[in-house]
């Protein structure tokens, strides 16, 4: 079964400096039908104006992934990390027992556009940790590239998650398609980042999401060009 979460049905927060769309309930936005999906708790699409950002604030027992679409974001935290992540970079922070961090647009004039994703942890109370990587745009073309996983492996450069979740990133051009086989008890979510997709015959537009259960094989293609994330959760 494929259930589509339309982009224009998402929650919306506009604070002037921040323009944010919420796939799931977040902050003052609440939707009883979309509190989360399985281990996925948050998918926020944020645009932050130049010279602004989120001041120091705490997190605890959450896996937080940030993927930069445009611009650059300056990150500082209480576990001695400080960096600027740019377009194509992905960051993972395991909040564990507690971490305080800030996120500011690194530019004074240009906006930063990002996705922030929260995943419920497998184990609570772990030591907080942080890592980041740059995504090779050629490495995701026409295939599903594993960018984060709950399985430790030296065979790839995927970010490590404290949860049984595999996150794939892909970009497609017209005529390309990718296939993924889901185990019977797994829960899948596809998030269309850019362009439009065809997912097992159903159309997804930019910003749309889709939950997928009991489909077996899923086939994703596009009629133009597109980029998307695929979450495969045990």
N, C-alpha and C positions, 0 to 999 in steps of 0.2 A: 504494500500500500504506500502510495506517495501522497503526502499532504503538503500543499504549498502554503507558505506564509508570505503573503504579498508585501512588497516593499511599502506601498502606500497605506498599509494597515498597521505598520509598526508604530510604537510610541515615539513621540517627538518632544525634545527639550531644546529650546532656543534661549540662551542667556545673553545673547549679544556677542560675547567673546567665544562662546561655545555653541555649536549647532550639532545636535546629536540625535541619531535615530536608534531606537531600542527594539531589537528582535524579540527580546523577552522582558518581563517586568523588571524595572530598574528605577531606583530613586522614587520620585513621586508618581511614576507611571506604573499602573498595575493592571494586568490582564489575567484573570483566573485561568484562561485557556493556554496562556503562554508565560508561565512562571519560569520555565526552563524546559529542556528536553533531555531526559536521562541524565548524563553527567555534565551536559552543557548548561551553564547558568546564565551567561551573559554573552551577547554579541552586540556590541555598540559600534556604530559607524559615526566617528567624530570628525568634525572640522573645527580647528582651533585658530583663532585670529593671531596675527603676528604680535609678538610682545606680551602674550598672555599664556595662561595655562593653569594647571592644577597645583596649588601649593601643597606643602607637606601634609600627608594624610596617611592613616594606618590601614594595613590589611592583615588578615590572619587566616590561615588554613584555606588558601585558595591558590590554584594555578592560574597565572595571569599571562596571557600572550598578547603582544602588541605587534601589528604588522603595518608598516608605513606605506601608504599609497603615493603620497606626494609630500614634499617638504621634508623637514627634519624636526626631531623631538629631542629635547635635552632631559636626561634622566639622572636623578641623584637619589641615593637611598641610605638607610641607616646601617647597611652592611658593607659600607665602603665602596660602593659602585658609583661611578659617574661617567656618562658617555653621551654622545650624540648619535642617535640612530636615524638613518636617512632612507630615502625611497628604496624599497626592495629589502630593507632589513627587517628581521623578525627577532623579537625579544621574549624571553621567558623568565618570569619571576615566581618562585615558589615561596609564598608568604609564610607558611609554616607557623612557628610559635609567635610570629609577629614581625612586621617590617614597616618602616615609615619611609615613604618616598614622595618625590615631586616630579611632575611632568610639565615642561614648558616648551612652547614653540621656540625653536632655536633662532628663528628669524624675527626681526622686529617688524617686518612688512608683509612677508608672504605667509599665507595660511599653511597649516599642516593638516593632511587628511589621513586618517588611520582607522584601522579596525582594532578594537580591544575585545578580547575573548576571555571569559572566566570559566574555568572547569573545576568542579568539585574534586577535592583531593582523595586519593585512595587511602592514604595514611595521614592522620592529623598529628599535629605537634612535632613535625620534623624541623630540622635546622633550616632556616631560610637560605635560599640560594638564587643565583642569577646567572643567565647566559644569553648570548645573542649571536646571530649569524646573518650574513648577507646571502640573499637568495640569488643564484645565477639565473637570469631570465632565460638563457638558452637551455638550462637544465630542466625547466618546467614546460617547455614547448611540446605539445602533442603527447604528453605522458603525465601520469600521476607521480609526483615527486614527494617522497616522505619527508616532511619538514619538522615534525615533532612526533614523539612516540613514548609510550610507557615501557618500552623494551630497550634495555641498554645494549648497544651494539657498536662495535668499532668499524662496521662495514659502511656506515653512512655518517653524515654530519648532522643528523636530525637533533633538534633540541630534546632534552630528556624531560618527560612529564611524570609527576607523581600520580599517575592514574593509568588505567588500562584503556588508553585512547591512542589511535593513530590519526594524525592529521596530514592530509595530502594537499598539495597545491598544484594547479595545472593552468596552462593557458592554451587555448585552441584557436586555430584559424578555420575558415570555411573548408569543409571537406574532411576535417579531422574529427576523430572520436576516440574516447577512452572507455575502457570497460573495467568494472570492479566486481568481484564476487564477494558477497557478504555472507558470513556464516549465519545459520538460522537464528541464533539467539542474540545477534548483534543489532545495534541501533545505529542508523546512519543519518547524517545531516549534511546537506549540500547548501553552501552559501554562495550566491552569484555576486562576485565582486565587481566585475566589469563586463558589459555586453550582455547578450542573451544566450540562454542555453536550451537544449532539448534534452530532458531527462526521462528516459523510458517513455517517450512520446508526449510528455507534458512540457509546456513552455515555461521557462523562468526568465524574468527580466532582471536587469541590474538591481541589486538590493534585495531580491527575493531570496527566501530560504525554503528548504523542503525537508521534511522528515521522511525517512524511508524505512519501512519494516516489512519483513517477509517477502521481499522482491527477488531474492537470489542474486541474479546478475543485474547490474545496472549499467546502462549505456548512456554516455553523455556526449553530446555533439553541439555544434553551433552553426547558424546560418550566416554569421559575420565573423566576429572575433570576440573572444571572451576569456575571462579569468575567474577561477572559483576555488573554494576550499571544500574538501570532503573530510568529514569526521566519521571515523569508524570506531564505535564504542562497544566494548564487551558488556 
